[in-house]
Amino acid sequence: MIVLDDISLRLAGRLLIDHASVAIPENARVGVVGRNGSGKTTLFKALVGELELESGAIRLPNRTRIGRVAQEAPAGPDSLIERVLAADTERAALLHERETTADPMRMGEIEARLLDIDAHSAPARAATILAGLGFDESAQARPCSEFSGGWRMRVALAALLFTEPDLLLLDEPTNYLDLEGTLWLEDYLAHYPRTVILISHDRDLLDSSVDHILHLTGQKLTLYKGGFTSFDRQRRERLLLDQKARKKQEMQRAHMESFVARFRAKATKAKQAQSRLKALARMEPLADQVSEEAAAISIRHPEKLLSPPIVVMERVAVGYVPDKPILKGLDLRIDEDDRIALLGPNGNGKSTFAKLLADRLKPESGKFVRADKLEVAYLAQHQLDELDPEGTPASHVRHLMPDAPESKVRGRAAEMGFSGGAGDTKVSALSGGEKARLLIGLSTFFGPHLLILDEPTNHLDIEARAALIEAINDFPGAVILISHDRHLLEACADRLWRVSGGTVKPYDGDLDQYRREVLSKADGDRMTVDGRKDKAETKKEQPRRVPTGPIKKRIRELETKVEKLEATIAGLDVRLADPELHARKPLDAARFAKERSEAAEALAEAEEAWLAASAELEEAQG
């Protein structure tokens, strides 16, 4: 068990955790959630001893091996498989000693220890982990120095997983992964045999891989049992109970204050009045628990939608070097309201396809037709670096509308979530999430007809991701999504296109089916490097499945509607339960009662629609 006993943490003079206590069970898999800047990464530094506690203590079991990803990407001439194997320092030392020792007794001890730590299967285990993170057999034999920083960070993650520490600390491990690597990591962590503490804003990862949620909010730590969905429900229920308790306490205080005001001057009631004064002094107001909601994300809508199709491709090829296309044979059509997610491992051409759509790459051959007056907004994965660190949100907006009055500039900055003084904050002082929100607003400034988002959730916390989903679903134009966040894809995408084998084609299955294909390792269901099925799979073709993505999206929308209506009804019930409301404000009471009746009727309709959609999904899944 890991015990955090009354700990306080301060960073750069700012108190992040204040006298918080929590006990993490042995072999628990814990997801740490909280707003960006709340202190999650600082907590990790305290766990590994890099940051001294202001007060309290952290107690770990004796001889706990703690592991986390190295901050610097590995480099050098070592092959990927050699670098991962070298991470097990005990195995490496024993193998070296076995080659040099002449003592037969010591040789026997070495062999026994190698057998104990299962050293002989290490190459196979290392290769499996590297393969899961996107490195095929040929890539595993190449030197680290040949790979980019993002891919080398995957090697660092593979090395950490290979060592299987007693306490595995992971801070946003999916930031360098594609959807396929994320799906593999979800499955790997779900079966990890020791303790995991994971910082992530990926709802699906937190639902699939952990059995506890550690919530950091208001400088306190609270441990919930279950995944993120269970935590979110428990938190909402707690907020509602706190709201009711606070309302009850306010009524009690008002009653006591009224008694004291009326009777403290009367001798016969003086003792009772003094008693109530003491009770009031002891009755500390309950903290007002505010629901954590991110600022809205602004995606400017086009003034007028274009007639479909907005993009048509016939036998199109595109690449960076003449006569060496990355993608070819593209026969695709995009309509004005399409919501398309691109699937496929990094390196297969998803970003190349996005650049083709954004007119940043010209087709080498074939017919490529764009609608007249088509406006495209493209948010690239590493575009945050293009922001001027010395500029402000207001100055970036001013650059796009140089002739506009200051009031309009400030209004557009406020529309992006930077009102008042926030509009004058230097970009260098903004958080990653604030920079992402600014960049999305700037990229869509002129109201595009086609929005291309390449890993838009990097640097966004869970609440900001929810705001992004809402903004995308409200956007009336077409959207192309590249993301490792399955929750985002399921909530926003109606169609799936697969980028593999040097081309892009519609994918008939849903994300659940795609996940099964990615994780499949046996029974003739292994995927080849170019994304095609192998011979064993060809012999055993599965029956064509009805796409269930749109049905699942409708179910999620109905579930959200049901939750909102239930919260509305609960809030109205709290108001209607106040007897003074009916006595003092009967008109308000009647209005609340009418609103509750309408909400209850809408709730019944939404629940009925949800049942119908669930039955439709069950039938589609067979």
Disulfide bonds with the S-S distance in Angstrom:
none
